[in-house]
Amino acid sequence: MKDFAFGKSNFIWVGVSVFLIIVGFALMSGGGSKDGISFNPEIFSTQRIVIAPIVTMVGFILMVFAILKGDKKTAEHKDETLGE
C-alpha cells in the first residue's frame, strides 16, 4: 500500500475549501454596467463588499488547515515504522 501525504479527511477538507473559494468568487461577480459607460451602484452591494470576501477568506483558511492537518492513521503508521 502506498503512503499518501494526505488522508481521507484532508481531501474532504480540501474539497470543502475549494468549494467555498469558488462560491466566494461567484458572489463577487456581477454588478457591472450594461453598456460599459454608465455607473451601476450594485457593484458596492453588501454581498460583494462584505460577504464574498469573508466566504473566500474562510475558504483559504480552511485550505491551510487541510494541508497542515495531520491524519491520525498516517501518524500512527509513522510511529510504528520508527519504532522498528
Solvent accessible surface area in square Angstrom, and as a share of the most:
residue,aa,sasa,rsa
1,M,234,1.04
2,K,156,0.66
3,D,112,0.58
4,F,134,0.56
5,A,100,0.78
6,F,63,0.26
7,G,10,0.10
8,K,161,0.68
9,S,36,0.23
10,N,2,0.01
11,F,118,0.49
12,I,99,0.50
13,W,87,0.31
14,V,34,0.20
15,G,41,0.40
16,V,64,0.37
17,S,0,0.00
18,V,62,0.36
19,F,132,0.55
20,L,43,0.21
21,I,25,0.13
22,I,108,0.55
23,V,47,0.27
24,G,0,0.00
25,F,109,0.45
26,A,62,0.48
27,L,49,0.25
28,M,66,0.30
29,S,68,0.44
30,G,52,0.50
31,G,13,0.13
32,G,47,0.45
33,S,39,0.25
34,K,199,0.84
35,D,96,0.50
36,G,66,0.63
37,I,160,0.81
38,S,62,0.40
39,F,142,0.59
40,N,45,0.23
41,P,93,0.58
42,E,89,0.40
43,I,78,0.39
44,F,134,0.56
45,S,27,0.17
46,T,89,0.52
47,Q,69,0.30
48,R,39,0.14
49,I,96,0.48
50,V,70,0.40
51,I,82,0.42
52,A,0,0.00
53,P,47,0.29
54,I,103,0.52
55,V,31,0.18
56,T,8,0.04
57,M,108,0.48
58,V,66,0.38
59,G,0,0.00
60,F,91,0.38
61,I,109,0.55
62,L,36,0.18
63,M,41,0.18
64,V,87,0.50
65,F,92,0.38
66,A,0,0.00
67,I,90,0.46
68,L,141,0.70
69,K,63,0.27
70,G,59,0.57
71,D,28,0.15
72,K,162,0.69
73,K,159,0.67
74,T,40,0.23
75,A,50,0.39
76,E,107,0.48
77,H,82,0.36
78,K,129,0.55
79,D,95,0.49
80,E,110,0.50
81,T,70,0.41
82,L,145,0.72
83,G,70,0.68
84,E,181,0.81
